[in-house]
Amino acid sequence: MISSKYIPIIKIRPIIVGVVFSISLSVHAEDSAQPRDGEIVYAKICGYCHDVGIGPNIKDRQLPPEYIHYIVRRGLRAMPAFPEPYISDEELKQIGRFIY
């Protein structure tokens, strides 16, 4: 039996999704006319979860850019989907190249 001191991920997922979308909205609003460098986009959006142990480490795993695009657009498990208004296709390509 799971101890009541642990909050199941299903209960905190809406909170995580809300925080990530809020952060990505503010980042995207900074300069939506220009695509940003993959490392910058990763640091400002992806790194909030993937660099602190919430999401898996994805850097230097040689994940194909197409896979990154697929997962970001559709989501996977606790990771929410990020539609076009939050991150452009060009930025996803740049993140894919940075991660690979």
N, CA, C and O atoms as CSV, one atom per row, in Angstrom:
chain,resi,resn,atom,element,x,y,z
A,1,MET,N,N,0.841,-1.184,0.000
A,1,MET,CA,C,0.000,0.000,0.000
A,1,MET,C,C,0.885,1.247,0.000
A,1,MET,O,O,1.896,1.303,0.700
A,2,ILE,N,N,0.499,2.230,-0.782
A,2,ILE,CA,C,1.264,3.465,-0.881
A,2,ILE,C,C,0.926,4.368,0.290
A,2,ILE,O,O,-0.239,4.543,0.648
A,3,SER,N,N,1.948,4.927,0.866
A,3,SER,CA,C,1.779,5.830,1.995
A,3,SER,C,C,1.018,7.073,1.561
A,3,SER,O,O,1.173,7.540,0.432
A,4,SER,N,N,0.195,7.609,2.456
A,4,SER,CA,C,-0.587,8.790,2.131
A,4,SER,C,C,0.264,10.042,2.033
A,4,SER,O,O,-0.221,11.082,1.587
A,5,LYS,N,N,1.534,9.965,2.444
A,5,LYS,CA,C,2.388,11.145,2.339
A,5,LYS,C,C,2.848,11.389,0.909
A,5,LYS,O,O,3.361,12.468,0.612
A,6,TYR,N,N,2.679,10.414,0.012
A,6,TYR,CA,C,3.033,10.568,-1.386
A,6,TYR,C,C,1.795,10.926,-2.189
A,6,TYR,O,O,0.747,10.295,-2.053
A,7,ILE,N,N,1.926,11.938,-3.020
A,7,ILE,CA,C,0.805,12.365,-3.857
A,7,ILE,C,C,0.925,11.651,-5.194
A,7,ILE,O,O,1.936,11.795,-5.881
A,8,PRO,N,N,-0.085,10.887,-5.574
A,8,PRO,CA,C,-0.013,10.203,-6.869
A,8,PRO,C,C,0.142,11.206,-8.008
A,8,PRO,O,O,-0.438,12.291,-7.964
A,9,ILE,N,N,0.923,10.846,-9.028
A,9,ILE,CA,C,1.191,11.726,-10.166
A,9,ILE,C,C,-0.099,12.157,-10.841
A,9,ILE,O,O,-0.174,13.263,-11.377
A,10,ILE,N,N,-1.106,11.313,-10.824
A,10,ILE,CA,C,-2.365,11.641,-11.476
A,10,ILE,C,C,-3.015,12.859,-10.818
A,10,ILE,O,O,-3.715,13.621,-11.485
A,11,LYS,N,N,-2.791,13.045,-9.524
A,11,LYS,CA,C,-3.382,14.193,-8.826
A,11,LYS,C,C,-2.593,15.473,-9.052
A,11,LYS,O,O,-3.169,16.561,-9.025
A,12,ILE,N,N,-1.288,15.367,-9.275
A,12,ILE,CA,C,-0.505,16.588,-9.460
A,12,ILE,C,C,-0.262,16.911,-10.929
A,12,ILE,O,O,0.272,17.974,-11.247
A,13,ARG,N,N,-0.648,16.007,-11.828
A,13,ARG,CA,C,-0.427,16.262,-13.253
A,13,ARG,C,C,-1.062,17.568,-13.719
A,13,ARG,O,O,-0.406,18.320,-14.439
A,14,PRO,N,N,-2.324,17.881,-13.341
A,14,PRO,CA,C,-2.887,19.167,-13.786
A,14,PRO,C,C,-2.078,20.372,-13.301
A,14,PRO,O,O,-2.004,21.389,-13.992
A,15,ILE,N,N,-1.489,20.264,-12.145
A,15,ILE,CA,C,-0.666,21.354,-11.630
A,15,ILE,C,C,0.600,21.492,-12.469
A,15,ILE,O,O,0.982,22.596,-12.856
A,16,ILE,N,N,1.243,20.364,-12.746
A,16,ILE,CA,C,2.464,20.379,-13.568
A,16,ILE,C,C,2.157,20.937,-14.949
A,16,ILE,O,O,2.894,21.782,-15.458
A,17,VAL,N,N,1.077,20.471,-15.553
A,17,VAL,CA,C,0.700,20.938,-16.887
A,17,VAL,C,C,0.449,22.445,-16.863
A,17,VAL,O,O,0.899,23.160,-17.758
A,18,GLY,N,N,-0.256,22.927,-15.859
A,18,GLY,CA,C,-0.536,24.361,-15.759
A,18,GLY,C,C,0.724,25.191,-15.619
A,18,GLY,O,O,0.857,26.233,-16.260
A,19,VAL,N,N,1.644,24.744,-14.793
A,19,VAL,CA,C,2.899,25.468,-14.598
A,19,VAL,C,C,3.711,25.482,-15.886
A,19,VAL,O,O,4.213,26.530,-16.291
A,20,VAL,N,N,3.844,24.329,-16.531
A,20,VAL,CA,C,4.627,24.250,-17.771
A,20,VAL,C,C,4.013,25.134,-18.848
A,20,VAL,O,O,4.737,25.856,-19.533
A,21,PHE,N,N,2.695,25.092,-19.012
A,21,PHE,CA,C,2.061,25.931,-20.031
A,21,PHE,C,C,2.204,27.407,-19.700
A,21,PHE,O,O,2.417,28.217,-20.602
A,22,SER,N,N,2.091,27.775,-18.431
A,22,SER,CA,C,2.266,29.177,-18.038
A,22,SER,C,C,3.670,29.662,-18.366
A,22,SER,O,O,3.854,30.757,-18.897
A,23,ILE,N,N,4.645,28.841,-18.046
A,23,ILE,CA,C,6.032,29.203,-18.337
A,23,ILE,C,C,6.240,29.315,-19.836
A,23,ILE,O,O,6.848,30.272,-20.315
A,24,SER,N,N,5.735,28.339,-20.575
A,24,SER,CA,C,5.955,28.356,-22.025
A,24,SER,C,C,5.221,29.520,-22.674
A,24,SER,O,O,5.710,30.075,-23.657
A,25,LEU,N,N,4.066,29.902,-22.154
A,25,LEU,CA,C,3.362,31.055,-22.703
A,25,LEU,C,C,4.175,32.329,-22.514
A,25,LEU,O,O,4.299,33.131,-23.438
A,26,SER,N,N,4.724,32.515,-21.329
A,26,SER,CA,C,5.503,33.725,-21.078
A,26,SER,C,C,6.785,33.722,-21.905
A,26,SER,O,O,7.208,34.771,-22.389
A,27,VAL,N,N,7.397,32.574,-22.068
A,27,VAL,CA,C,8.609,32.481,-22.888
A,27,VAL,C,C,8.272,32.764,-24.338
A,27,VAL,O,O,8.995,33.496,-25.014
A,28,HIS,N,N,7.176,32.187,-24.824
A,28,HIS,CA,C,6.793,32.365,-26.222
A,28,HIS,C,C,6.401,33.810,-26.500
A,28,HIS,O,O,6.640,34.307,-27.601
A,29,ALA,N,N,5.810,34.487,-25.540
A,29,ALA,CA,C,5.387,35.865,-25.728
A,29,ALA,C,C,6.571,36.821,-25.841
A,29,ALA,O,O,6.425,37.918,-26.381
A,30,GLU,N,N,7.733,36.426,-25.342
A,30,GLU,CA,C,8.910,37.290,-25.390
A,30,GLU,C,C,9.257,37.698,-26.812
A,30,GLU,O,O,9.539,38.869,-27.067
A,31,ASP,N,N,9.240,36.756,-27.734
A,31,ASP,CA,C,9.625,37.059,-29.107
A,31,ASP,C,C,9.057,35.998,-30.027
A,31,ASP,O,O,9.779,35.113,-30.485
A,32,SER,N,N,7.768,36.087,-30.298
A,32,SER,CA,C,7.134,35.049,-31.103
A,32,SER,C,C,7.426,35.194,-32.587
A,32,SER,O,O,7.152,34.268,-33.351
A,33,ALA,N,N,7.975,36.326,-33.024
A,33,ALA,CA,C,8.257,36.520,-34.439
A,33,ALA,C,C,9.520,35.792,-34.890
A,33,ALA,O,O,9.624,35.415,-36.057
A,34,GLN,N,N,10.463,35.591,-34.007
A,34,GLN,CA,C,11.741,34.968,-34.352
A,34,GLN,C,C,11.844,33.580,-33.719
A,34,GLN,O,O,11.610,33.434,-32.519
A,35,PRO,N,N,12.192,32.553,-34.515
A,35,PRO,CA,C,12.473,31.260,-33.888
A,35,PRO,C,C,13.697,31.385,-32.993
A,35,PRO,O,O,14.627,32.131,-33.300
A,36,ARG,N,N,13.693,30.666,-31.909
A,36,ARG,CA,C,14.802,30.734,-30.962
A,36,ARG,C,C,15.732,29.553,-31.160
A,36,ARG,O,O,15.325,28.513,-31.676
A,37,ASP,N,N,16.957,29.712,-30.756
A,37,ASP,CA,C,17.964,28.667,-30.814
A,37,ASP,C,C,17.513,27.473,-29.977
A,37,ASP,O,O,16.889,27.644,-28.930
A,38,GLY,N,N,17.833,26.254,-30.447
A,38,GLY,CA,C,17.410,25.035,-29.760
A,38,GLY,C,C,17.848,24.964,-28.315
A,38,GLY,O,O,17.081,24.521,-27.460
A,39,GLU,N,N,19.066,25.392,-28.025
A,39,GLU,CA,C,19.557,25.349,-26.643
A,39,GLU,C,C,18.782,26.313,-25.758
A,39,GLU,O,O,18.493,26.001,-24.603
A,40,ILE,N,N,18.445,27.478,-26.287
A,40,ILE,CA,C,17.682,28.463,-25.515
A,40,ILE,C,C,16.275,27.960,-25.254
A,40,ILE,O,O,15.778,28.045,-24.131
A,41,VAL,N,N,15.631,27.434,-26.291
A,41,VAL,CA,C,14.269,26.919,-26.130
A,41,VAL,C,C,14.262,25.762,-25.137
A,41,VAL,O,O,13.389,25.682,-24.273
A,42,TYR,N,N,15.235,24.870,-25.264
A,42,TYR,CA,C,15.330,23.745,-24.332
A,42,TYR,C,C,15.459,24.266,-22.900
A,42,TYR,O,O,14.752,23.806,-22.004
A,43,ALA,N,N,16.345,25.208,-22.690
A,43,ALA,CA,C,16.573,25.734,-21.337
A,43,ALA,C,C,15.329,26.397,-20.768
A,43,ALA,O,O,15.036,26.253,-19.581
A,44,LYS,N,N,14.597,27.120,-21.604
A,44,LYS,CA,C,13.443,27.879,-21.117
A,44,LYS,C,C,12.163,27.064,-21.001
A,44,LYS,O,O,11.285,27.410,-20.210
A,45,ILE,N,N,12.041,25.993,-21.771
A,45,ILE,CA,C,10.802,25.208,-21.743
A,45,ILE,C,C,11.053,23.786,-21.245
A,45,ILE,O,O,10.475,23.371,-20.241
A,46,CYS,N,N,11.889,23.055,-21.923
A,46,CYS,CA,C,12.108,21.638,-21.620
A,46,CYS,C,C,12.871,21.432,-20.306
A,46,CYS,O,O,12.554,20.535,-19.524
A,47,GLY,N,N,13.864,22.263,-20.082
A,47,GLY,CA,C,14.743,22.099,-18.931
A,47,GLY,C,C,14.043,22.190,-17.594
A,47,GLY,O,O,14.530,21.647,-16.603
A,48,TYR,N,N,12.892,22.876,-17.547
A,48,TYR,CA,C,12.168,22.994,-16.289
A,48,TYR,C,C,11.787,21.631,-15.721
A,48,TYR,O,O,11.678,21.475,-14.504
A,49,CYS,N,N,11.588,20.665,-16.573
A,49,CYS,CA,C,11.274,19.310,-16.101
A,49,CYS,C,C,12.420,18.334,-16.354
A,49,CYS,O,O,12.755,17.526,-15.488
A,50,HIS,N,N,13.016,18.409,-17.536
A,50,HIS,CA,C,13.995,17.401,-17.937
A,50,HIS,C,C,15.380,17.594,-17.332
A,50,HIS,O,O,16.201,16.679,-17.383
A,51,ASP,N,N,15.655,18.756,-16.765
A,51,ASP,CA,C,16.959,18.972,-16.129
A,51,ASP,C,C,16.915,18.865,-14.612
A,51,ASP,O,O,17.947,18.964,-13.949
A,52,VAL,N,N,15.718,18.662,-14.062
A,52,VAL,CA,C,15.607,18.618,-12.598
A,52,VAL,C,C,15.037,17.305,-12.072
A,52,VAL,O,O,14.731,17.190,-10.886
A,53,GLY,N,N,14.894,16.312,-12.954
A,53,GLY,CA,C,14.458,15.000,-12.507
A,53,GLY,C,C,12.964,14.758,-12.538
A,53,GLY,O,O,12.515,13.674,-12.166
A,54,ILE,N,N,12.177,15.735,-12.971
A,54,ILE,CA,C,10.736,15.497,-13.101
A,54,ILE,C,C,10.484,14.633,-14.333
A,54,ILE,O,O,9.760,13.639,-14.277
A,55,GLY,N,N,11.097,15.032,-15.445
A,55,GLY,CA,C,11.055,14.238,-16.676
A,55,GLY,C,C,12.393,13.547,-16.847
A,55,GLY,O,O,13.361,13.902,-16.174
A,56,PRO,N,N,12.467,12.565,-17.734
A,56,PRO,CA,C,13.738,11.866,-17.932
A,56,PRO,C,C,14.782,12.765,-18.590
A,56,PRO,O,O,14.438,13.723,-19.283
A,57,ASN,N,N,16.034,12.457,-18.372
A,57,ASN,CA,C,17.112,13.174,-19.046
A,57,ASN,C,C,17.053,12.814,-20.524
A,57,ASN,O,O,17.103,11.637,-20.879
A,58,ILE,N,N,16.949,13.810,-21.379
A,58,ILE,CA,C,16.835,13.534,-22.815
A,58,ILE,C,C,18.030,14.052,-23.607
A,58,ILE,O,O,18.137,13.784,-24.804
A,59,LYS,N,N,18.909,14.774,-22.974
A,59,LYS,CA,C,20.088,15.284,-23.686
A,59,LYS,C,C,21.095,14.158,-23.896
A,59,LYS,O,O,21.243,13.276,-23.050
A,60,ASP,N,N,21.775,14.199,-25.021
A,60,ASP,CA,C,22.830,13.245,-25.375
A,60,ASP,C,C,22.350,11.794,-25.436
A,60,ASP,O,O,23.142,10.870,-25.248
A,61,ARG,N,N,21.052,11.590,-25.698
A,61,ARG,CA,C,20.535,10.226,-25.852
A,61,ARG,C,C,20.342,9.859,-27.310
A,61,ARG,O,O,19.858,8.772,-27.623
A,62,GLN,N,N,20.712,10.746,-28.185
A,62,GLN,CA,C,20.585,10.532,-29.621
A,62,GLN,C,C,19.154,10.187,-30.036
A,62,GLN,O,O,18.922,9.276,-30.831
A,63,LEU,N,N,18.204,10.938,-29.478
A,63,LEU,CA,C,16.810,10.778,-29.873
A,63,LEU,C,C,16.611,11.521,-31.192
A,63,LEU,O,O,16.952,12.700,-31.286
A,64,PRO,N,N,16.068,10.861,-32.206
A,64,PRO,CA,C,15.885,11.525,-33.504
A,64,PRO,C,C,14.973,12.747,-33.374
A,64,PRO,O,O,14.003,12.717,-32.617
A,65,PRO,N,N,15.277,13.818,-34.107
A,65,PRO,CA,C,14.423,15.015,-34.064
A,65,PRO,C,C,12.954,14.721,-34.375
A,65,PRO,O,O,12.064,15.375,-33.832
A,66,GLU,N,N,12.695,13.744,-35.244
A,66,GLU,CA,C,11.313,13.379,-35.562
A,66,GLU,C,C,10.593,12.821,-34.337
A,66,GLU,O,O,9.409,13.086,-34.127
A,67,TYR,N,N,11.312,12.052,-33.540
A,67,TYR,CA,C,10.743,11.492,-32.312
A,67,TYR,C,C,10.425,12.612,-31.327
A,67,TYR,O,O,9.356,12.623,-30.718
A,68,ILE,N,N,11.354,13.555,-31.173
A,68,ILE,CA,C,11.131,14.695,-30.281
A,68,ILE,C,C,9.873,15.447,-30.721
A,68,ILE,O,O,9.026,15.784,-29.895
A,69,HIS,N,N,9.758,15.704,-32.015
A,69,HIS,CA,C,8.593,16.415,-32.549
A,69,HIS,C,C,7.305,15.653,-32.233
A,69,HIS,O,O,6.326,16.246,-31.781
A,70,TYR,N,N,7.307,14.362,-32.466
A,70,TYR,CA,C,6.125,13.532,-32.223
A,70,TYR,C,C,5.691,13.585,-30.756
A,70,TYR,O,O,4.514,13.791,-30.460
A,71,ILE,N,N,6.635,13.400,-29.855
A,71,ILE,CA,C,6.317,13.371,-28.422
A,71,ILE,C,C,5.876,14.744,-27.929
A,71,ILE,O,O,4.923,14.848,-27.157
A,72,VAL,N,N,6.559,15.792,-28.365
A,72,VAL,CA,C,6.192,17.143,-27.912
A,72,VAL,C,C,4.790,17.509,-28.385
A,72,VAL,O,O,4.021,18.102,-27.629
A,73,ARG,N,N,4.453,17.171,-29.606
A,73,ARG,CA,C,3.118,17.509,-30.134
A,73,ARG,C,C,2.002,16.660,-29.521
A,73,ARG,O,O,0.876,17.139,-29.388
A,74,ARG,N,N,2.286,15.426,-29.149
A,74,ARG,CA,C,1.246,14.518,-28.663
A,74,ARG,C,C,1.287,14.271,-27.161
A,74,ARG,O,O,0.283,13.865,-26.576
A,75,GLY,N,N,2.435,14.510,-26.528
A,75,GLY,CA,C,2.572,14.206,-25.108
A,75,GLY,C,C,2.854,12.727,-24.915
A,75,GLY,O,O,2.652,11.921,-25.824
A,76,LEU,N,N,3.317,12.379,-23.736
A,76,LEU,CA,C,3.590,10.983,-23.407
A,76,LEU,C,C,3.582,10.845,-21.890
A,76,LEU,O,O,4.341,11.521,-21.194
A,77,ARG,N,N,2.742,9.989,-21.393
A,77,ARG,CA,C,2.590,9.765,-19.956
A,77,ARG,C,C,2.342,11.096,-19.240
A,77,ARG,O,O,1.352,11.767,-19.533
A,78,ALA,N,N,3.201,11.485,-18.327
A,78,ALA,CA,C,2.970,12.716,-17.561
A,78,ALA,C,C,3.319,13.981,-18.337
A,78,ALA,O,O,2.958,15.081,-17.919
A,79,MET,N,N,4.022,13.835,-19.471
A,79,MET,CA,C,4.387,15.019,-20.251
A,79,MET,C,C,3.195,15.492,-21.074
A,79,MET,O,O,2.595,14.713,-21.815
A,80,PRO,N,N,2.854,16.776,-20.940
A,80,PRO,CA,C,1.735,17.294,-21.740
A,80,PRO,C,C,2.147,17.515,-23.185
A,80,PRO,O,O,3.335,17.615,-23.494
A,81,ALA,N,N,1.166,17.589,-24.060
A,81,ALA,CA,C,1.414,17.948,-25.458
A,81,ALA,C,C,1.583,19.463,-25.547
A,81,ALA,O,O,0.921,20.210,-24.826
A,82,PHE,N,N,2.463,19.908,-26.425
A,82,PHE,CA,C,2.679,21.333,-26.664
A,82,PHE,C,C,2.288,21.650,-28.102
A,82,PHE,O,O,3.034,21.326,-29.026
A,83,PRO,N,N,1.123,22.282,-28.309
A,83,PRO,CA,C,0.700,22.604,-29.675
A,83,PRO,C,C,1.496,23.777,-30.256
A,83,PRO,O,O,2.276,24.424,-29.558
A,84,GLU,N,N,1.285,24.029,-31.527
A,84,GLU,CA,C,1.997,25.061,-32.288
A,84,GLU,C,C,2.062,26.431,-31.597
A,84,GLU,O,O,3.124,27.053,-31.637
A,85,PRO,N,N,1.014,26.928,-30.980
A,85,PRO,CA,C,1.152,28.260,-30.363
A,85,PRO,C,C,2.224,28.341,-29.261
A,85,PRO,O,O,2.734,29.426,-28.979
A,86,TYR,N,N,2.562,27.225,-28.649
A,86,TYR,CA,C,3.529,27.235,-27.558
A,86,TYR,C,C,4.967,27.079,-28.028
A,86,TYR,O,O,5.890,27.647,-27.445
A,87,ILE,N,N,5.145,26.299,-29.095
A,87,ILE,CA,C,6.484,26.066,-29.634
A,87,ILE,C,C,6.328,25.743,-31.121
A,87,ILE,O,O,5.534,24.884,-31.502
A,88,SER,N,N,7.089,26.437,-31.941
A,88,SER,CA,C,6.937,26.282,-33.398
A,88,SER,C,C,7.619,25.004,-33.892
A,88,SER,O,O,8.442,24.408,-33.197
A,89,ASP,N,N,7.254,24.604,-35.102
A,89,ASP,CA,C,7.890,23.439,-35.711
A,89,ASP,C,C,9.389,23.678,-35.902
A,89,ASP,O,O,10.194,22.769,-35.701
A,90,GLU,N,N,9.762,24.897,-36.288
A,90,GLU,CA,C,11.180,25.215,-36.463
A,90,GLU,C,C,11.935,25.109,-35.132
A,90,GLU,O,O,13.054,24.598,-35.089
A,91,GLU,N,N,11.328,25.587,-34.067
A,91,GLU,CA,C,11.960,25.479,-32.744
A,91,GLU,C,C,12.103,24.018,-32.327
A,91,GLU,O,O,13.099,23.640,-31.710
A,92,LEU,N,N,11.114,23.201,-32.661
A,92,LEU,CA,C,11.209,21.771,-32.361
A,92,LEU,C,C,12.365,21.128,-33.121
A,92,LEU,O,O,13.076,20.286,-32.574
A,93,LYS,N,N,12.553,21.520,-34.374
A,93,LYS,CA,C,13.692,21.000,-35.148
A,93,LYS,C,C,15.008,21.399,-34.488
A,93,LYS,O,O,15.939,20.599,-34.403
A,94,GLN,N,N,15.074,22.635,-34.026
A,94,GLN,CA,C,16.290,23.123,-33.381
A,94,GLN,C,C,16.540,22.389,-32.058
A,94,GLN,O,O,17.681,22.056,-31.738
A,95,ILE,N,N,15.486,22.143,-31.304
A,95,ILE,CA,C,15.624,21.376,-30.058
A,95,ILE,C,C,16.103,19.967,-30.387
A,95,ILE,O,O,16.988,19.436,-29.716
A,96,GLY,N,N,15.518,19.360,-31.422
A,96,GLY,CA,C,15.930,18.019,-31.836
A,96,GLY,C,C,17.409,17.959,-32.171
A,96,GLY,O,O,18.102,17.017,-31.785
A,97,ARG,N,N,17.893,18.966,-32.890
A,97,ARG,CA,C,19.322,19.000,-33.235
A,97,ARG,C,C,20.170,19.230,-31.988
A,97,ARG,O,O,21.249,18.649,-31.868
A,98,PHE,N,N,19.710,20.059,-31.065
A,98,PHE,CA,C,20.447,20.307,-29.829
A,98,PHE,C,C,20.522,19.036,-28.969
A,98,PHE,O,O,21.580,18.705,-28.433
A,99,ILE,N,N,19.412,18.344,-28.847
A,99,ILE,CA,C,19.362,17.138,-28.013
A,99,ILE,C,C,20.199,16.018,-28.618
A,99,ILE,O,O,20.884,15.290,-27.899
A,100,TYR,N,N,20.144,15.881,-29.932
A,100,TYR,CA,C,20.838,14.787,-30.603
A,100,TYR,C,C,22.331,14.965,-30.479
A,100,TYR,O,O,23.095,14.141,-30.981
